[in-house]
Amino acid sequence: MTPPPAASPIAAPAEVAVPRARALRMPLDPLLTLAAIGLGVCSLVTLRAATQHLIPGQPRYYVDRQGVYLLVGLALMLALSRFDYARLRHMAYGIYAALLLSILAVLALGHAANGAQRAINFPLFSFQASEIGKVLLILSLSALLVARARQLRAPGTTVRVIAAAALPALLVIVQPDLGSGMVYMVIAFTLLFVAGTSWRQLTAIVALVLAAATFALVLAPAAGVHVLKPFQEERLTAFLHPSSNPEKQGYQQEESKVAIGAGQKTGRGESSTQTKLNFVPEDHTDFIFAAVGEQYGFVGAALVLSLYALLIWRTLRILTMSKDLFGTLVAGGVVAMLMFQVFVNVGMAVGIMPITGVTLPLMSYGGSSVITTLLAVGLLQSIYVRAGASQAPRNSIFRY
Amino acid sequence: MSTIERLQPSEPRGQISPQLGLRVAILGGFALAMFAIIFFRLWYLQVLTGEQYVHQAKVNDQRVLAIPAPRGEILDRSGQPIVTSSTKDAVQVIPGALPVAVSKQAAEYQQELGKAQAEYIEAHERVKAFERQLSGRHTITHAQRLRLHQLRRLAAHIRLVPIPPLPASASSTRHLFDRLAPVIKLSPRLIDERVITGITKLPYAPVTIKEDAGRGALTYLSERRNEFPGVRQEPVAIRTYKYGEMAAQVLGHVGQVNEPELKTQAFRGVGQGTVVGQQGLEYYYDRYLRGTLGAQNVQVNAAGEPIPTALPKTEAIAGHSLRLTLDLGLEQESERALRQGISAAQAAGKPADAGAFVAMEPRSGQILAIGSYPSFNPNVFAKQLTEQQYSALIAGAGSLTDRAVDGEYPTGSTFKPITAMAALEAGVITPNEVFGPGPCIMVGGENFCNAGHAALPAMALVEALKVSSDTYFFEVGERANSHGNVIQNKARELGVGTPSEIDLPEEFAGVVPDRQWLARRNREEAQCKREKHVSTCQLLAEPGAPWTVGYNMQMAVGQGDLLTDPLQMAVAYSALANAYTHEGHGWVPHPHLGMQIDDTSGALVQDLSFPPLRRVNLNYGDLSLVMEGIHKAASESGGTSADVWAGWNQVAHPVFGKTGTAQHEGKEDQSWYMCYIEDHSRPIVIATTVEQGGFGAETAAPIARLIAAKWFGQAEKYVSGSSKTA
C-alpha cells in the first residue's frame, strides 16, 4: 500500500492505523471467500446441465436445492467467522460426544439410502452425520492435541488421537461409508503431522496402515474373511483392472474417463451426452468432475482445479497465520479433509485412484457435504479474522 | 522442543517454528505434486487422446435407427391391389433395458427350440422314407399301416417348446409387464413370451409386442414414459393381404429378417430388423418390394431410450410395386370352385382333404390363377405369432404347402397323352394298332388291370385316350421299355420331371423313373445304409432289384414312381397346345407370376421377361391324333369327361381334356383333371387335382369347368362326371 505522498514524513502513526482499518474492512479472507463462492458457482453451472434430464419435468430440481444449500452454508460460514473459534476448544468433550451420538443415531434410525445407512431423513433435509462429523472430529482432535500440548511427542498422545479418530471412523465404515472413515483417519494423521509428532511415530502409523490395507484387501479375502463389504473391496481394487468387470465398478470409471476425454480442450457444452444422459452414474454427486470435464473441457476442469488450489493454498496460509495452536491444528485438519477429498475424488474421475465414495467439496450435490465444507471454511475465516485482528500484516513474508 | 511451544497465542505471525514450516512445506509440496499429476492426466485424457474418447462417447450415445421403407404393393394383372402396406404405431420393448436374467432365459429357450426343430425334421424324414418304402408295394400289412399312422402322428407337429417363465430375479420386469398388460390388452405372460421369442429371433433389436395398440393406449404410454422404462412406440409397417387365404402360399408372407437370413445372398445388404419377404412372391421379388431403409441417427440415454434431438436423417425409399399375371376375378372364382369341388366330394363320402389348381396362358406361361387347399391367412404373420398359433398352422394339414408347385403326386391318366406322343414319335406304336383287350393284362407273372377291372375291347390310340384304357397304355409302356427311355425323355422335354423355373422360391423338381434313376436310388440307399448303419433306409421298395418292365408300365399310366405337380403338368399340356397350334413347332413356356415392376405412382419400372424355356418340335400328324383323342374325351359321348362339359360351347371353345385318377396305398384315389381350351386370343390350360377326391371326372374335372366358364364368361355349371376310369 502506498501512503499518500504528502503524508510520507509522518507515516509512522499511520502504520498502526492502517492494519486496524484493513482488519475492519476485510472481515473475511477475500481469496478464500472467492475460492469458496467460485466453486459454488461452478457447482451450480455444472449441475444445471448435468441434471436437467435426471428428474423429467423438473430440470431445476438439483440446481435449486444446491443453491439453497450453498446459501445456507455461506450464511453459516459468515456466522462462524464472527465467532471466536477458540471458544470451541473448551467444548471439545461435548463436540466429540455429539460426533459419536450423531453417527450412532444414524446407525440406529438411519434410513437406508443406496444400500447404505448414512443419513437421517428430516422433513426438509436429510442429515448425513458422517459429513458434519468431519468438522466435529477436526475440532475435538485439535482440542485434544492442544490439551496435551506438552506431551506431543509422547506415544500416548499419538495413540489417543488415533484411537479417538478410529472409533467414529469404524462406526461410519460400518454404515457403510468407507470414504468418510478414510477422511477421518487422514485428518487424524495430518493433525499429528502438523502438531509435530516424531517422524518415527508417523512412519510407524503409515506402516501399520499399509499392513492393515494389505490384510483387508488381499490376505483376508484370499482366506475367505471379508473385512470390508464386497462392493467396497471391488471399488477399491477395480481401478487396478478396469476392463475385468466393465459391467460394474470398472464401468463407472471407464464412463467417467470417456466423458472427461470427450470434453477435449474446451468442452462439449450443450451437446454433452455422457453426463447428461446418465452414462456416468452419480454424475451430480461423486462423479461431478466428469460432468465438468465433459461440458467445459480442459479449460473448465483446470479452472475448477485452480479454485481448489487457491482454497488449499489459503488454508495452508491460514494455518501458518493462526494466532494459536488450536487454530493451526484446525486449519491443518481442514487442509487434510480438503486435499484428501479433492485428490481422491478427481483422481477417481480421471481413473488414477480407486473408487471411494468421497464427495468433491463444494462441487458435489448434497446439503451435508456443502454445509460441512462451508462450516470448515467458516472456521478458517474465524482463524483468519482473529489472526488479522491481532497482528500487523506487513510483518508477514506471506502476504497474499 | 515441540513446534507448538513457540506458537504462543501472542506470537507474531510469520515467525512459525522451522519444524512447522517444514511440515507445511511438505503438505504444500504434496498438494503441488498431486495437482501436477492430475493436470497431466487431464491433459492426456482431454487433449492428447480426446479424439478417441469423443468416438467412444458417440458409440455410447448414438444409435442409427432404421426408418422402415414402405413395402411395395402386389397387384393383379389389371392393377388391382392384392397385398398392401399400412403403417401402425406399435409398442416395442427394448431388450437392452431388461435385466440380464431375461436374455439368459431367451438363450435357454433358443437351445430347446433348436432341438425341437431337429426332431421335427427327423420325424418328417422317417415318414417320407417309410412312405417311399410302401409306395412300391402292392399289399400292405396291418402292422405297416399302423406303423405309418404312428410315424405320421409323430411328424404332425413340431414339439411345442414352452417358453420358460420370467426368472425370480427379474421382478422389476415382471412388474413392468404386469403394468403394461392392461394398457395394451395382452396378458403379462403373452408379453413375456413375445419378448423372449423376439430376442431369440434377433438379439438386441427392439421387440414389437403389439402392432396396433390403439390411440388411447399410445397416449397413455407416452404420457407415462418414466413408468415404463424400456417400452417405446414405433411406427411399423403392417402387410395386409386383402383377400386373406387367397393364393396365400404363392404370395408368401413377410417377417423381420433374422440373424441367419442376413447372411444369405438374398438378403445381402439388408439392415437388421428390416421386414422382408419370407416365402413365396414376397421372398422371390423381395429386392424390388422392400425398398431402401432410411437411417435416423438417434441420441440415446444410458438405458438405450431415444432422446429427442435433431440429428441428420436419411429418408427411406419406398419399395416398387409388383404386378402379377394373376387375374383377380379368375383367382377368386378358381379358389371358390376348388372349395366347391372339395365340398361336393366330401358330401359324396370322400375324405377330399386337399387340392390345388393352376390356370395358365399356354403361349406365354403367364399364370392366371393358382391355388392350394387348405390355405392359411397370411395376415396372421403380419402380427406377432405365438408358438401355439404357429404350431396350429403347421399342423393344419400342411396349409403352408403350395400343392400346385410343391405337391409330389402321381398323375394318373392325365399322363397318357405324353405316353402316347412319345410312343408314336418313337415308332413304338402306330395310330391304328389295337391293344389291351380285357380287364387285365399279364406281364411277368403280374396282373395290370383297368380301373374297376373294366373289360374293355382292344382299341386304337384315339379311342384309348377318349375312354382312358389302362390296359392299352400298360401295353404301350411294356413295348416302349425295350426302346429305352422314350416316354421318360418325352416327359422331361415337355416339362414333367424338369424344374419349371417358376418365379417362386421353391418348387418340386419331379421324378420320372428310369433305369438311371433306379441305379441312383440304389446307390443312395447303399450309401445311406453305410453311413447310418441301418439294415434299410427305405429309399426303395426292393433295394438292389434291377429295372423291370413293370416300372415302365406303371409310369405309362401315370402311376408307380412318377411324381410331379399340377404346375409341371400345366407346362406339359401348354407345350402340347403350342405345338398343336403351330403345326408341330411349339415351345415349352416359362411359367411365371411376375409381370412387371411399377413404381409407387404406377409407372412402369421394368418389364419382367420370361422367354420360353425351349422349343419342341413334334410330329404334327401324331400330335393331331393325340389332341383328337383328348378332345373326344371331353366332348364326345363315352369320353371320360364328356358329361362334365355337357352344354359347353365346344365350337367356340373346344376343350382338350384328360381325367386322371391316381392311386395311393391306403388312401382314397386322387382326382386329377388337365385341359387345354382353344381360343385365338385367350387360350387357357387348367390343371386341377383333389387329394382323396375320387375319380378324375368326379371331382377335379367339374372344378376345371367352373374355372373355364369364368374365364370365357360362360354360364357356370358344376357337373360331376360319372366316368369311373382312371
Interface residues (C-beta under 8 A of the other chain):
Chain A: H53 P56 V146 A149 R150 L152 R153 T190 F193 V194 A195 G196 E255 K257 V258 A259 I260 G261 A262 G263 Q264 K265 T273 Q274 L277 N278 F279 P281 G293 G297 F298 A301 A302 L305 Y308 A309 I312 W313 L316 L319 T320 M321 S322 K323 D324 L325 T328 G332 V335 M339 F343 V346 G347 V350 G351 I352 A387 S390 Q391 A392 N395 S396 I397 F398
Chain B: S2 T3 I4 E5 L7 Q8 P9 S10 E11 P12 R13 G14 I16 Q19 L20 G21 R23 V24 I26 L27 G28 F30 A31 M34 F35 I37 I38 F39 R41 L42 W43 L45 Q46 V47 T49 G50 E51 Q52 Y53 V54 Q56 A57 N60 D61 R225 N226 Q299 V300 N301 A302 A303 I307
